[in-house]
Amino acid sequence: MKTAPADTIETSHGGSSRPGAKRRVALLGAGYIADWHAKSVATVANVELVAICDTVLPRAQALARKYGVPQAYGSLEELLAKEKLDAVHILLPPDRHFRAARAILEAGVNVFLEKPMCDNAADCDELVLLAAVRGLRLGVGHNFLFSEPYENLRRDVHAGILGRIEDVTITWHRPLPQLQHGPFDAWMLRDPRNILIEIGSHSVAHMLDLAGEPDEMEVRPSNPTELPTGRCFYRRWLVKAAKGHAAIELRFSFVPGFCEYILHVRGSLAAATVDFERNMYTIHRHRPCDPDFDSYAMILSQAKCLKQQARRTVRSYILSKLHIVARGNSYGASIARAMDAFYSPQQLDERVDGRTGARVVRLCQQMGALANLPPEDAAPTPEPANGKAAAPARILLLGGTGFIGRELLRQLLNTGHSVRLLARNSSSLPLNLRAMQVECVPGDLMNREVLCRAMEGIDCVFHLARSNVKSWADYQEFEIGANRQVAECALEAGVKRLIYTGTIDSYYTGRHAGRITEDTPLDPRIDRRNLYARAKAESEKILTRMHREQRLPVVIVRPGIVIGRGGSPFHWGVGMWWNNAVCQVWGSGKNKLPLVLVEDVARGLMAAMEKPGIEGLSFNLVGDPCLSAQEYLDELDRCGGMRIQRYTTPIARFYLTDMIKWAAKVAVRHPERHFPSYWDWESRTQSAFFDCTAAKNLLNWQPTVERDALVRRGIREPMNDFMK
């Protein structure tokens, strides 16, 4: 086999070998980070994205459609067999990096890995050796190493402007969403040390780049919490190290709070700070003036520099949205610059070199070992929930790992029901539910075969699942199409009742709505509403027609603004939230909201299962109104001992902002340029009054009516859980 030097980007797999030809690139993995890579690849010179591969083929196909990529594949083997590639970007969980990278390198294709390189240093070393033997390029995307503020710091350090480095302090204070919402068996949560490789690799890469490998280290984890899987996770880590005369400190915090990612370097001549969150670089230098005026001159200089950077950052963002410049968002730009380095015809930049990636992982592993955690904390990969229930399951729960689904599952099990759960990942279930022998079937609604098999022997299907998509095309496929498929499978399986969870958002609930009952039609202007409300309404229409024409035994339930245990206290039914710290209230926020406790919704769903002769009917599940948005925020402040910033925002202002965004999308011919709807924005005020007499009479449903109970269980308990 012909080999090429490691500092070239040619391959022996049949990629672009013609001078000037674009390099053919594929993405392996179509999750969150794949969006960033797809955007960034389009900005790299002489590179084209030709394929996307994911084991969930519909997900790969959706991403391919979004970015105009010609091919999508469901397996790596098929991708390598059918495509002539120059490189593959591996965007998988860290524990799957090694096998995929080895297969790609053995096929003669260059590899670009998202950090961390692998889940252990030994596998990293093997890949480095394999790439060297094959003459292939192996890169790792530590993208924060290519952030513009960091590059400015790096330049000044190398130029000697800071003098001799005395101290390096790196602070990573960012909440970890997986701790709140799962999946709780994600690789980073399987062992408390894994977080040092997954997240710590960012800071370790900076430390190595600035100071080199430390001579000594001390590691102290703290603030442990137990995950629903029973595993321990440490939410704070402190690493103290030394390299020669330089002191190094790495601080990690994953508890909710103000986000900070700051790198501060103190030298003998000056100090400098990089604020990655704000895309800022500040150098602190003395001025040629009297000491009494030195601080004044220094602050003025810094203020001027920060103002210029802030303007440049927002200008780049706006220009990128208008498609005038290709790279705007600072995070995306840093990813793109890392790709520039990887695809450069010059010698591979050491920051993106696989050998550096291996050093980072090795050092992260050493830090984990120095933490001296108890052996039981290093447990193997967790087992899924029990595969068999105590008795044959007669109830199938779709969306059982979600907010309402977990509460419904809890109540079903506590009342002696045997339940089957269809879920891609059951690790979000608390241990007490996993211990109650739920019958779990792995899969999702898009797999018809798995869905039909899950309905075998089932009498009642609770359908609470929803897709997390953004475009109307994706809603049609992954939400409306999936709901139609659930109904078809239910008919084939002879299910006796299908309970579908809609939403009150499909009604018009603005100031002219008045009183709403189940006889009130859904919003007649639903085509002008937000995509979620529109998709839910369209799904109801299909299910109702199937009941009328095919006798589908469906019952539709529409919960109100659901609050309570297991949910976020920062509910968007109250207002538009920014970083859990700022709430833009929909309108004045003085009208009473259609709130309902999650346990009351679960009881209503169970009643819809047990009541005979209600097929084809729908029920609204809303508690008696007793709290406005302003009162909700008052209680949230009181519970948290804080003062959340709140802004009563006229609906016209939301609408005007939306109009400006729409105009910009029209200018750049954005595919999702929907004309804004004042009608939709006004519905967010939830000014209607919901009369739930039908649910109370037919289902004997009695929601919580006491204000104190609603506040305690709907606001205080979730807030206390959030702040633990």
KAVENTA-V659219 format. One record per pair of residues at least 12 apart in sequence whose C-alpha atoms are under 10 Angstrom apart, sorted by the first residue. I is the first residue (numbers start at 1). GAP is how many residues later the second one is. Records with the same first field share a line. If there is no record, write none. Layout:
I=GAP, GAP
This chain:
1=12, 107, 133
2=106, 132, 133
3=105, 129, 130, 131, 132, 133
4=128, 129, 130, 131, 132, 133
5=127, 128, 129, 130, 131, 132, 342
6=104, 125, 126, 127, 128, 129, 130, 131, 132, 341, 342
7=128, 129, 130, 131, 335, 336, 337, 338, 339, 340, 341, 342, 346
8=102, 127, 128, 129, 334, 335, 336, 337, 338, 339, 340
9=14, 77, 78, 100, 101, 102, 126, 127, 128, 129, 333, 334, 335, 336, 337, 339
10=13, 75, 76, 77, 98, 99, 100, 125, 126, 127, 335
11=12, 73, 74, 75, 76, 94, 96, 97, 98, 99, 123, 124, 125, 126
12=72, 73, 74, 95, 96, 97, 98, 122, 123, 124
13=67, 68, 70, 71, 72, 73, 74, 91, 92, 93, 94, 95, 96, 97
14=69, 70, 71, 72, 94, 95
15=68, 69, 70, 71, 72, 93, 94
16=31, 68, 69, 70
17=69
20=26
21=25, 26, 27
22=23, 24, 25, 26, 27, 64
23=22, 23, 24, 25, 26, 27, 61, 62, 63, 64, 320
24=22, 23, 24, 25, 26, 27, 59, 60, 61, 62, 63, 64
25=16, 22, 23, 24, 25, 26, 27, 58, 59, 60, 61, 62, 63, 64, 84, 85, 86, 87
26=12, 15, 22, 23, 24, 25, 26, 27, 43, 45, 46, 53, 54, 57, 58, 59, 60, 61, 62, 63, 64, 85
27=14, 22, 23, 24, 25, 26, 27, 33, 45, 52, 60, 61, 62, 63, 64, 65, 85
28=23, 24, 25, 26, 27, 32, 45, 46, 47, 48, 51, 60, 61, 62, 63, 64, 72, 85
29=23, 24, 25, 26, 27, 30, 31, 45, 47, 60, 61, 62, 63, 64
30=22, 23, 24, 25, 26, 27, 28, 29, 30, 31, 32, 33, 34, 60, 61, 62
31=23, 28, 29, 32, 60, 61, 62
32=59
33=58, 59, 81
34=18, 26, 29, 55, 56, 57, 58, 80
35=28, 31, 32, 297
36=295, 296, 297, 299, 300
37=12, 52, 54, 77, 295, 298, 299, 302
38=14, 25, 26, 28, 29, 31, 51, 298
39=28, 287, 288, 293, 294, 296, 297
40=286, 287, 292, 293, 294, 295, 296, 297, 298, 299, 300
41=294, 295, 298, 299
42=25, 284, 285, 294
43=282, 283, 284, 290, 293, 294, 296, 297
44=282, 292, 293, 294, 295, 296, 297, 299, 300
45=294, 295, 298, 299
46=297, 298
47=39, 40, 292, 293, 296
48=21
49=15, 18, 19, 20, 21, 22, 36, 38, 39
50=14, 18, 19, 20, 21, 22, 33, 34, 35
51=12, 13, 17, 18, 19, 20, 21, 22, 28, 32, 34, 37
52=12, 17, 18, 19, 20, 21, 22, 23, 24, 27, 36, 37
53=18, 19, 20, 21, 22, 23, 24, 25, 26, 35, 37
54=18, 19, 20, 21, 22, 25, 37, 38
55=18, 19, 20, 21
56=17, 18, 19, 388, 390, 391
57=15, 16, 17, 18, 389
58=14, 15, 16, 388, 389, 419, 420
59=13, 14, 15, 415, 419
60=12, 13, 14
61=12, 13
62=407, 411, 412, 415, 416
63=411
65=408, 409
66=405, 407, 408, 605
71=12
76=24, 27, 28
77=23, 26, 27, 30
80=23, 24, 27, 28, 29
81=26
84=25
85=19, 22, 23, 24, 25
86=22, 23, 24, 25, 50, 51
87=17, 18, 21, 22, 23, 24, 25, 49, 50, 51, 256
88=12, 13, 16, 17, 21, 22, 23, 24, 25
89=12, 21, 22, 23, 24, 25, 50, 51, 52
90=14, 21, 22, 23, 24, 25, 27, 50
91=21, 22, 23, 24
92=21, 22, 23
93=21, 22, 23, 25, 26, 93, 94, 95, 105
94=19, 20, 21, 22, 23, 24, 25, 26, 92, 93, 94, 100, 103, 104
95=21, 22, 23, 24, 25, 91, 92, 93
96=22, 23, 91
97=16, 17, 18, 19, 20, 21, 22, 26, 27
98=15, 19, 20, 21, 22, 25, 26, 28, 29
99=19, 24, 28
100=13
101=12, 16, 17, 23, 26, 29, 30, 37
102=21, 24, 25, 26, 28, 29
105=22, 25, 26, 28, 29, 30, 31, 32, 33
106=24, 25, 28, 30
107=27
108=23, 26, 27, 28, 29
109=22, 25, 26, 27, 28, 29
110=21, 24, 25, 26, 27, 28, 29
111=16, 20, 25, 26, 27, 28, 29, 231, 243
112=25, 26, 27, 28, 29, 226, 227, 230, 231, 240, 241, 242
113=25, 26, 27, 28, 29, 239, 241, 244
114=25, 26, 27, 28, 29, 221, 243
115=24, 25, 26, 27, 28, 82, 83, 84, 86, 87, 237, 242, 245, 246
116=24, 25, 26, 80, 81, 82, 83, 84, 85, 86, 241, 242, 244, 245, 248
117=21, 22, 23, 24, 25, 80, 81, 84, 237, 238, 239, 240, 241, 242, 243, 244
118=22, 79, 80, 239, 240, 243, 244
119=68, 69, 75, 78, 79, 242, 243, 245, 246
120=74, 77, 238, 241, 242, 244, 245
121=236, 237, 238, 239, 240, 241, 242, 243, 244, 245
122=236, 239, 240
123=235, 238
124=230, 231, 232, 233, 234, 235, 236, 237, 238
125=229, 230, 232, 233, 234, 237
126=232
127=227, 228, 231
128=225, 226, 227, 228, 229, 230
129=225, 226
131=223
137=205, 206, 211, 216, 217
138=204, 210, 214, 215, 216, 217, 219
139=199, 200, 202, 203, 204, 209, 210, 211, 212, 213, 214, 215, 216, 217, 218
140=198, 199, 202, 210, 211, 212, 213, 214, 215, 216, 217, 218
141=193, 194, 195, 196, 197, 198, 200, 201, 210, 211, 212, 213, 216
142=59, 60, 61, 63, 64, 192, 193, 196, 209, 210, 211, 214, 215, 218
143=59, 62, 188, 189, 190, 191, 192, 193, 194, 195, 196, 208, 209
144=58, 59, 61, 62, 132, 186, 187, 189, 190, 191, 193, 194
145=57, 58, 60, 61, 64, 189, 190, 192, 193, 206, 207
146=185, 187, 188, 189, 190, 191, 192, 193, 194, 195, 205, 206
147=127, 129, 132, 133, 183, 184, 185, 186, 187, 188, 189, 190, 191
148=126, 128, 131, 132, 133, 182, 183, 185, 186, 189
149=124, 125, 126, 127, 129, 130, 131, 132, 133, 160, 181, 185
150=56, 113, 123, 124, 125, 126, 129, 130, 131, 184
151=123, 130
152=120, 122, 128, 129, 130, 131
153=57, 110, 111, 112, 118, 119, 120, 121, 128, 129, 130
154=52, 55, 56
156=116, 127
157=53, 108, 110, 113, 114, 115
158=52
160=107, 108, 109, 110
161=106, 107, 108, 109, 110, 111, 122, 124
162=103, 104, 105, 106, 107, 108, 109, 110, 121, 122, 123
163=103, 104, 105, 106, 107, 108
164=81, 82, 102, 103, 104, 105, 106
165=45, 46, 78, 79, 80, 81, 82, 100, 101, 102, 103, 104, 105, 106
166=45, 76, 77, 78, 79, 80, 81, 82, 99, 100, 101, 102, 103, 105
167=44, 75, 76, 78, 79, 80, 81, 82, 97, 98, 99, 100, 101, 104
168=38, 39, 42, 43, 73, 74, 78, 79, 80, 81, 82, 95, 96, 97, 98, 99, 103, 104, 105
169=34, 38, 70, 71, 78, 79, 80, 81, 82, 93, 94, 95, 96, 97, 104
170=32, 33, 34, 36, 37, 69, 78, 79, 80, 81, 82, 90, 91, 92, 93, 94, 95, 103, 104
171=32, 67, 78, 79, 80, 81, 82, 89, 90, 91, 92, 93, 104
172=27, 28, 30, 31, 64, 65, 78, 79, 80, 81, 82, 87, 88, 89, 90, 91, 104
173=63, 78, 79, 80, 81, 82, 83, 84, 85, 86, 87, 88, 89
174=78, 79, 80, 81, 82, 83, 84, 85, 86, 87, 103
175=60, 78, 79, 80, 81, 82, 83, 84, 85
176=23, 59, 77, 78, 79, 80
177=77, 78, 79
178=250
179=46, 47, 48, 49, 54, 56, 75, 76, 77, 249
180=47, 76, 248, 386, 387, 388, 541, 542
181=220, 221, 222, 247, 385, 386, 387
182=45, 46, 219, 220, 243, 244, 245, 246, 247
183=45, 46, 218, 241, 242, 243, 244, 245, 246
184=43, 44, 45, 46, 47, 198, 241, 242, 243, 244, 245, 246
185=42, 43, 44, 46, 196, 197, 198, 199, 240, 241, 242, 243
186=195, 196, 239, 241
187=194
188=45
189=38, 40, 42, 43, 44, 45, 192
190=37, 39, 40, 41, 42, 43, 187, 188, 189, 190, 191, 192
191=40, 41, 42, 43, 185, 186, 187, 188, 189, 190, 191
192=29, 32, 39, 40, 41, 42, 43, 176, 179, 181, 185, 186, 187
193=28, 40, 41, 171, 172, 173, 174, 175, 176, 178, 180, 184, 185
194=39, 170, 171, 174, 184
195=38, 39, 40, 42, 57, 169, 173
196=41, 56, 165, 167, 168, 169, 170, 171, 172
197=163, 164, 165, 166, 167, 168, 170, 171
198=163, 166
199=53, 165
200=37, 50, 51, 52, 160, 161, 163, 164, 167
201=156, 158, 159, 160, 161, 162, 163, 164
202=158
203=46, 47, 48, 49, 58, 59, 60, 157, 161
204=46, 155, 156, 157, 159, 160, 163
205=146, 151, 152, 154, 155, 156, 158, 159
206=57, 145, 154
207=41, 42, 43, 56, 153
208=143, 148, 151, 152, 155
209=141, 142, 147
210=55
211=31, 32, 33, 35, 36, 37
212=30, 31, 32
213=28, 29, 30, 146, 147, 150
214=26, 27, 28, 29, 30, 32, 33, 34, 149
215=26, 27, 28, 29
216=24, 25, 26, 27, 28, 32
217=22, 23, 24, 25, 26, 31, 32, 149, 150, 153
218=20, 21, 22, 23, 24, 31, 149, 152, 153
219=18, 19, 20, 21, 22, 30, 31, 147, 148, 149, 150, 151, 152, 153
220=14, 16, 17, 18, 19, 20, 31, 147, 148, 150, 151, 152, 153
221=12, 13, 14, 15, 16, 17, 18, 31, 32, 147, 149, 150, 151, 152
222=12, 13, 14, 15, 16, 31
223=12, 13, 14, 30, 31, 32, 501
224=12
225=499
227=200, 201, 202, 203, 204
228=199, 200, 201, 202, 203, 204, 205, 206
229=153, 154, 155, 156, 197, 198, 199, 200, 201, 202, 203, 205
230=147, 152, 200, 201, 202
231=145, 146, 147, 148, 151
232=144, 145, 146, 147
233=144
234=18, 19, 20, 21
235=17, 18, 19, 20, 21
236=15, 16, 17, 18, 19
237=13, 14, 15, 16, 17, 134
238=12, 13, 14, 15, 133
239=12, 13, 128, 131, 132
246=20, 21
247=19
248=17
249=15
250=13
255=467, 468, 469
256=323, 324, 466, 467, 468
257=322, 323, 324, 466
258=321, 322, 323
259=18, 19, 320
260=15, 16, 17, 18
261=13, 14, 15, 16, 17, 18
262=12, 13, 14, 15, 16, 18, 19
263=12, 13, 18
264=17, 18, 19
265=18
266=17, 18
269=15, 16, 17
270=13, 14, 15, 16
271=12, 13, 14, 15
272=12, 13
276=54, 55
277=53, 54
278=31, 32, 35, 52
279=27, 30, 31, 33, 34, 50, 51, 52
280=25, 26, 27, 28, 29, 30, 33
281=21, 24, 25, 28
282=19, 20, 21, 23, 24, 27
283=15, 18, 19, 22
284=14, 15, 17, 18
285=12, 13, 14, 16, 17
286=12
287=14
312=16
313=15, 16, 17
314=14, 15, 16
315=13
316=12, 13, 14
317=12, 13
318=346
321=340, 343, 344, 347, 349
322=342, 343, 344, 345, 346, 347, 348
323=341, 342, 344, 345, 346, 347
324=344
338=13, 14
339=13
340=12
341=12
382=45
383=43, 44
384=41, 42, 43, 45, 50, 56, 58
385=36, 40, 41, 42, 43, 44, 45, 46, 48, 49, 50, 51, 52, 53, 54, 55, 56
386=40, 47, 48, 49, 50, 51, 52, 53, 54, 55
387=33, 34, 47, 50, 51, 52, 53, 54, 55
388=30, 31, 32, 49, 50, 51, 52, 53
389=28, 29, 30, 31, 47, 48, 49, 50, 51
390=27, 28, 29, 46, 47, 48, 49
391=25, 26, 27, 28, 46, 47, 48
392=25, 26, 27, 28, 47, 65, 66
393=24, 25, 26, 27, 28, 45, 46, 62, 63, 64, 65, 66, 67
394=23, 24, 25, 26, 61, 62, 63, 64, 65, 66, 67, 101
395=17, 22, 23, 24, 25, 26, 60, 62, 63, 64, 65, 66, 67, 100, 102, 214
396=22, 23, 24, 25, 26, 43, 44, 45, 58, 59, 60, 61, 62, 63, 64, 65, 66, 67, 99, 102
397=12, 22, 23, 24, 25, 26, 43, 57, 58, 63, 64, 65, 66, 67, 68, 102
398=22, 23, 24, 25, 46, 47, 53, 56, 63, 64, 65, 66, 67, 68, 88, 102
399=22, 23, 24, 25, 45, 46, 63, 64, 65, 66, 67, 68
400=20, 21, 22, 23, 26, 28, 29, 62, 63, 64, 65
401=20, 21, 22, 23, 24, 25, 26, 27, 28, 29, 63, 64
402=26, 27, 62, 63, 64, 164, 165
403=25, 61, 159, 160, 161, 162, 163, 164, 165, 195
404=60, 61, 155, 158, 159, 160, 161, 162, 163, 193, 194, 195, 197, 198
405=24, 57, 58, 59, 60, 193, 197
406=22, 23, 24, 27, 159, 160, 192, 193, 196
407=26, 157, 158, 159, 191, 192, 193, 194, 195, 196
408=54, 56, 190, 191, 192, 193, 194, 195, 196, 197, 198
409=12, 20, 24, 29, 193
410=19, 20, 22, 23, 26, 189, 192
411=188, 191, 192, 195
412=190, 191, 194
413=20, 23, 24, 25
414=19, 22
417=21
418=18, 19, 20, 21
419=17, 18, 19, 20, 21, 39, 41, 42
420=17, 18, 19, 20, 21, 34, 35, 38, 41
421=17, 18, 19, 20, 21, 22, 33, 41
422=17, 18, 19, 20, 21, 22, 23, 28, 29, 32, 33, 43
423=17, 18, 19, 20, 21, 22, 42
424=16, 17, 18, 19, 20, 21
425=15, 16, 17, 18, 19
426=12, 14, 15, 16
440=14
441=12, 13
442=12
444=21, 38
445=20, 21, 22, 33, 34, 36, 37, 38, 39, 40, 41
446=31, 32, 33, 35, 36, 37, 39, 40
447=35, 38
448=34, 37, 38, 40, 41
449=40
451=34, 35, 38, 39
452=33, 34, 36, 37, 38, 39, 40, 41
453=36, 40
454=35, 39
455=31, 34, 35, 36, 37, 38, 39, 40
456=33, 34, 36, 37, 38, 39
457=36, 37, 38
458=32, 35, 36, 37, 38, 39
459=31, 34, 35, 36, 37, 38, 39, 150
460=30, 34, 35, 36, 37, 38, 39, 93, 94, 149, 150
461=25, 26, 29, 34, 35, 36, 37, 38, 39, 93, 148
462=35, 36, 37, 38, 39, 93, 143, 144, 146, 147
463=20, 23, 24, 35, 36, 37, 38, 39, 93
464=35, 36, 37, 38, 93
465=14, 17, 18, 35, 36
466=12, 13, 14, 16, 17, 35, 36, 66, 70
467=12, 13, 15, 65
468=64
469=62, 63
470=61, 62, 202
471=60, 61, 200, 201
472=58, 59, 60, 62, 63, 200, 202
473=199
475=56, 57, 59, 60, 61
476=55, 59, 62, 63
479=53, 56, 57, 59, 60
480=54, 55, 56, 57, 58, 59, 60, 62
481=54, 58, 61
482=57
483=17, 52, 53, 55, 56, 57, 59, 60
484=55, 56, 58, 59, 62
486=12, 14, 57
487=13, 55, 56, 59, 60, 65, 66, 67
488=55, 58, 62, 64
490=62, 63, 64
491=55, 59, 60, 61, 62
494=58, 59
495=57, 58, 59
496=56, 57, 58, 113, 119
497=55, 56, 57, 58, 111, 112, 113, 115, 117, 118
498=45, 54, 55, 56, 57, 58, 110, 111, 117, 118
499=54, 55, 56, 57, 58, 106, 107, 109, 110, 116, 119
500=36, 39, 40, 43, 54, 55, 56, 57, 58, 105, 118
501=35, 39, 54, 55, 56, 57, 58, 104, 117, 118
502=31, 33, 34, 35, 37, 38, 54, 55, 56, 57, 58, 116, 117, 118
503=29, 30, 33, 34, 37, 53, 54, 55, 56, 57, 58, 117, 118
504=12, 18, 19, 29, 32, 33, 53, 54, 55, 56, 57, 90, 116, 117, 118, 182, 186
505=17, 18, 21, 24, 25, 27, 28, 29, 31, 32, 53, 54, 55, 56, 68, 175, 178, 179, 181
506=15, 16, 17, 18, 19, 20, 23, 24, 26, 27, 28, 29, 30, 31, 32, 34, 52, 174, 177
507=13, 14, 15, 16, 17, 18, 19, 22, 26, 27, 30, 173, 176, 179, 181
508=12, 13, 14, 15, 16, 17, 18, 21, 171, 172, 174, 175, 176, 178, 179, 180
509=14, 170, 171, 172, 173, 174, 175, 176, 177, 178, 179, 180, 181
510=169, 170, 171, 172, 173, 174, 175, 176, 177, 178
511=80, 171, 172, 174, 175, 176, 177
512=170, 171, 175, 176
513=170, 173, 174, 175, 176, 177
514=173, 174, 175, 176
515=172, 173, 174, 175, 176
516=104, 172, 173, 174, 175, 176
517=101, 102, 103, 172, 173, 174, 175, 176, 177, 178
518=39, 40, 99, 100, 101, 102, 172, 173, 174, 175, 176, 177
519=98, 99, 100, 175
522=12, 15, 18, 19
523=14, 156, 157, 160
525=152, 154, 155
526=12, 153, 154
527=150, 153
528=146, 147, 148, 149, 150, 151, 152
529=145, 147, 148, 149, 150, 151, 152, 154
530=144, 146, 147, 150, 151
531=143
533=147
536=22
540=14, 15, 16, 78
543=12, 13, 73
544=12, 71, 72, 73, 74
545=71
546=70
547=68, 69, 70
548=68
551=64, 65
552=63, 64
553=60, 61, 62, 63, 64
554=60, 61, 62, 63, 64
555=50, 53, 54, 59, 60, 61, 62, 63, 64
556=49, 52, 58, 59, 60, 61, 62, 63, 64
557=44, 47, 48, 51, 60, 61, 62, 63, 64, 138
558=43, 47, 60, 61, 62, 63, 64
559=35, 36, 37, 38, 39, 41, 42, 43, 45, 46, 60, 61, 62, 63, 64
560=13, 33, 34, 35, 36, 37, 38, 41, 60, 61, 62, 63, 126, 130
561=12, 13, 32, 33, 34, 35, 36, 37, 60, 61, 62, 125
562=32, 33, 34, 35, 36, 37, 38, 39, 59, 60, 61, 152
563=32, 33, 34, 35, 36, 37, 38, 147, 148, 150, 151, 152, 155
564=32, 33, 34, 35, 36, 146, 147, 148, 149, 150, 151, 152, 153, 154, 155
565=32, 33, 34, 148, 149, 150, 151, 152, 153, 154, 155, 156
566=32, 148, 151, 152, 153, 155, 156
567=31, 147, 148, 150, 151, 152, 154, 155
568=12, 146, 147, 150, 151, 153, 154
569=63, 64, 67, 145, 146, 147, 148, 149, 150, 151, 152, 153
570=12, 13, 62, 63, 66, 145, 148, 149, 152
571=12, 61, 144
572=12, 13, 14, 112
573=12, 13, 20, 21, 22, 56, 111, 112, 113
574=12, 15, 19, 21, 54, 55, 56, 58, 59, 110, 111, 112
575=12, 14, 54, 55, 58, 71, 72, 73, 74, 109, 110
576=70, 71, 73, 108
577=68, 69
578=67
580=64, 65
581=62, 63, 64, 65
582=61, 62, 63, 64, 65
583=50, 61, 62, 63, 64, 65, 66
584=61, 62, 63, 64, 65, 66, 70
585=44, 45, 48, 61, 62, 63, 64, 65, 66, 99, 100
586=43, 61, 62, 63, 64, 65, 68, 95, 96, 97, 98, 99, 100
587=42, 60, 61, 62, 63, 64, 65, 66, 67, 94, 95, 97, 98, 99, 100
588=40, 41, 42, 59, 60, 61, 62, 63, 97
589=38, 39, 40, 41, 42, 43, 44, 58, 59, 60, 61, 96, 97, 98
590=37, 38, 39, 40, 41, 58, 95, 97
591=34, 35, 36, 37, 38, 39, 40, 94, 95, 96, 97, 98
592=32, 33, 34, 35, 36, 37, 38, 39, 40, 93, 94, 95, 96, 97
593=29, 30, 31, 32, 33, 34, 35, 36, 38, 39, 92, 93, 94, 95, 96, 97
594=27, 28, 29, 30, 31, 32, 33, 34, 92, 93, 94, 95, 96
595=26, 27, 28, 29, 30, 31, 32, 33, 115, 119
596=25, 26, 27, 28, 29, 107, 108, 109, 114, 118
597=24, 25, 26, 106, 107, 112, 113, 114, 116, 117, 118
598=105, 115, 116
599=104, 105, 114, 115
600=21, 22, 23, 101, 102, 103, 104
601=19, 20, 21, 22, 100, 102
602=19
603=18, 96, 97, 98, 99, 100
604=15, 16, 17, 91, 92, 95, 96, 97, 98, 99
605=14, 16, 94, 96
606=93, 95
607=88, 91, 92, 93, 94
608=87, 90, 91, 92, 93
609=90
610=89
611=87, 88, 89
612=86, 87
614=84, 85
617=77
618=76, 77
619=73, 74, 75, 76, 77, 79, 80
620=70, 71, 72, 73, 74, 75, 76
621=69, 70, 71, 72, 73, 74, 75, 80, 81, 82
622=67, 68, 69, 70, 73, 81, 82
623=67, 68, 69, 79, 80, 81, 82, 83, 87
624=65, 66, 67, 68, 78, 79, 80, 81, 82, 83
625=64, 65, 80, 82
626=79, 80, 81, 82, 84, 85
627=80, 83, 84
628=58
629=19, 56, 57
630=16, 18
631=80
632=79, 82, 83
633=12, 13, 82
635=76, 77, 80, 81
636=75, 79, 80, 82, 83
637=79, 82
638=78
639=72, 73, 76, 77, 78, 80, 81
640=76, 79, 80, 82, 83
650=31, 32, 35
651=27, 28, 29, 30, 31, 32, 33, 34
652=26, 29, 30
653=28
654=22, 24, 27, 28
655=21, 22, 23, 24, 25, 26, 27
656=20, 22
657=19
658=16, 17, 18, 19, 20, 23
659=15, 16, 17, 18, 19
660=16
661=12, 14, 15
662=12, 13, 14
663=12, 13
